[in-house]
Amino acid sequence: TRSAYDIYSLLLKERIIFLGTAIDDQIANVIVAQLLYLDSENHQPISLYINSPGGVIYAGLAIYDTMKILKSPVSTIAVGFSGSMGTVILAAGSSGRRYALPHATVHMHPAGGGAKGYTEDVRIAYMEQERLENQLFYLMGKHSNHPPAEIAEMFRRDRFLNAAEAKDYGLVDEVLGDIDDLVALRATSPRMQPVGFRTAGSPDK
């Protein structure tokens, strides 16, 4: 709708990009174009808000690679739900600029997919899925300071983290807000400390 288009255009003028859907080629092309446009304007920080369940790995890696070639620092902010490929993008934000809102959920799992047809084609598809999974786990480890093998063990099945747990694991650098009322189903690490209350409209302002 026109109103929806206008609000995202207004945000773009403030160097704010919103990834609010599953990631496919069309969405990735828009995000890539917005990143390139803002970087061509100047090299001030860009804020990328993420509320996405993930999606197509190839499309997500297009966003990832574009973030990494920009001269502008990119802040990533998890709002609502950051899942799968969305979490890889979240963790890939510029150092010290990866955030989560207090009640954001951060999720990761092994690469999924399916194949049918001739046996050799199924085998090729399986090998490609395994390659992509290894690539994502390597990137997750790189940006969270964990060995890829540890990442593979951590996320061998669906794993959901609250904002404080995501910070504790190294997927984000800071939680923007009060985490005193967060609920966890398992014991938290002794390294996890409340970040206190912070008021901020945008982390880059």
C-alpha positions in Angstrom: 0.0 0.0 0.0 1.0 3.6 -0.4 1.1 4.3 3.3 3.4 1.2 3.9 5.6 2.3 1.0 5.9 5.8 2.4 6.9 4.8 5.9 9.7 2.5 4.6 10.8 5.3 2.4 10.9 7.7 5.3 12.9 5.2 7.3 15.4 4.8 4.5 16.0 8.6 4.5 17.1 8.1 8.1 19.4 5.2 7.0 17.1 2.6 8.5 16.4 -0.6 6.7 13.7 -3.0 7.8 13.9 -6.8 7.0 10.5 -7.9 8.1 9.6 -10.9 6.1 11.0 -14.3 5.1 14.1 -13.9 2.9 13.8 -14.8 -0.8 15.4 -13.4 -3.9 13.0 -10.5 -4.2 13.4 -9.3 -0.6 17.2 -9.8 -0.8 17.4 -7.7 -4.0 15.6 -4.9 -2.3 17.8 -5.0 0.9 20.9 -5.2 -1.2 19.8 -2.3 -3.3 19.0 -0.2 -0.2 22.4 -1.0 1.4 24.2 -0.1 -1.8 22.2 3.1 -2.2 22.8 4.3 1.4 26.5 3.5 1.1 26.8 5.5 -2.1 25.2 8.5 -0.4 27.7 8.7 2.5 29.5 6.4 4.9 27.4 7.1 8.0 26.1 4.1 10.0 23.2 2.1 8.6 20.6 0.4 10.9 19.2 -2.9 9.8 16.2 -4.1 11.8 15.5 -7.8 11.6 12.2 -9.5 12.2 12.5 -12.5 9.9 12.2 -16.3 10.2 15.0 -16.7 7.7 14.6 -18.2 4.3 16.6 -19.0 1.2 20.3 -19.3 2.1 21.6 -18.1 -1.3 19.4 -14.9 -1.0 20.5 -14.4 2.6 24.2 -14.7 1.7 23.7 -12.0 -0.9 22.7 -9.6 1.9 25.6 -10.9 4.1 28.2 -10.3 1.4 26.9 -6.9 0.6 27.0 -5.8 4.2 30.7 -6.9 4.3 31.8 -4.8 1.2 30.2 -1.6 2.4 32.3 1.3 3.8 29.4 2.2 6.1 29.2 0.4 9.4 26.0 -1.7 9.7 24.1 -2.0 13.0 21.9 -5.0 13.2 18.9 -5.1 15.6 16.8 -8.1 16.4 13.1 -7.3 16.9 10.4 -9.9 17.4 12.0 -13.0 15.9 15.3 -13.4 14.1 15.5 -17.0 12.8 17.9 -19.1 10.8 19.4 -17.0 7.9 18.1 -13.9 9.7 20.3 -14.8 12.7 23.4 -15.1 10.4 22.7 -11.6 9.2 22.1 -10.4 12.7 25.5 -11.8 13.9 27.2 -10.3 10.9 26.6 -6.7 12.0 29.6 -4.4 12.5 31.6 -5.1 15.7 30.0 -3.5 18.7 26.8 -2.7 16.7 24.8 -5.9 17.0 21.7 -5.4 19.2 18.6 -7.2 20.3 15.4 -5.7 21.9 14.6 -7.2 25.2 11.9 -9.7 24.1 13.4 -10.6 20.8 13.9 -14.3 20.1 17.0 -15.5 18.3 16.9 -18.9 16.6 19.2 -21.1 14.6 19.0 -24.7 13.2 20.7 -26.9 10.6 20.1 -26.2 6.9 16.9 -27.9 5.7 15.7 -28.9 2.3 14.6 -31.8 0.2 15.3 -33.4 -3.1 13.8 -35.9 -5.4 14.6 -37.4 -8.8 17.5 -39.4 -10.0 19.8 -40.9 -7.3 22.8 -38.9 -8.5 20.9 -35.7 -8.5 19.6 -36.3 -4.9 23.2 -37.0 -3.9 24.3 -33.7 -5.5 21.5 -31.8 -3.7 22.5 -33.4 -0.4 26.1 -32.4 -0.8 25.1 -28.8 -1.6 22.9 -28.6 1.4 25.8 -29.9 3.5 28.1 -27.3 2.0 25.7 -24.5 2.8 25.2 -25.7 6.4 29.0 -25.9 6.9 29.3 -22.4 5.5 26.6 -20.9 7.8 28.0 -22.6 10.9 31.5 -21.3 10.0 30.1 -17.7 9.7 28.2 -18.1 12.9 31.3 -19.2 14.7 33.4 -16.4 13.1 31.0 -13.7 14.4 30.4 -15.3 17.8 34.0 -16.5 18.6 33.0 -20.2 18.7 34.6 -23.0 16.8 32.5 -24.3 13.9 32.2 -27.7 15.5 30.8 -26.1 18.7 28.3 -24.2 16.6 27.3 -27.4 14.8 26.7 -29.1 18.2 24.8 -26.1 19.6 22.5 -25.8 16.7 22.2 -29.5 15.6 18.5 -29.1 16.3 16.2 -26.0 16.6 17.6 -23.7 19.3 15.8 -20.6 20.6 17.6 -18.0 22.7 16.2 -15.0 24.4 18.0 -11.6 24.0 20.2 -12.0 27.1 21.2 -15.6 26.0 22.0 -14.3 22.5 24.3 -11.7 24.1 25.8 -14.3 26.3 26.6 -16.6 23.4 28.1 -13.7 21.3 25.4 -13.4 18.7 24.7 -9.8 19.7 26.8 -7.2 21.6 24.1 -5.5 23.6 20.4 -5.7 24.6 18.6 -2.4 24.2 16.4 -2.2 27.2 15.5 -3.8 30.5 16.0 -7.6 30.7 14.9 -8.0 34.3 11.6 -9.7 33.3 13.1 -12.2 30.8 12.2 -15.8 31.5 14.5 -18.7 30.6 13.7 -22.4 30.7 17.3 -23.4 31.5 20.0 -22.2 33.8 21.8 -19.2 32.4 25.6 -18.9 32.2 27.3 -17.1 35.2 28.8 -14.8 32.5 25.4 -13.4 31.8 24.9 -10.1 33.5 22.0 -7.7 33.2 22.8 -4.8 30.8 20.6 -2.4 32.7 18.1 0.0 31.2 18.9 2.0 28.1 16.7 4.4 26.3 17.5 5.0 22.6 15.5 5.6 19.5 18.2 4.3 17.2 21.5 2.8 18.3 23.3 5.0 15.7 21.7 8.3 16.8 
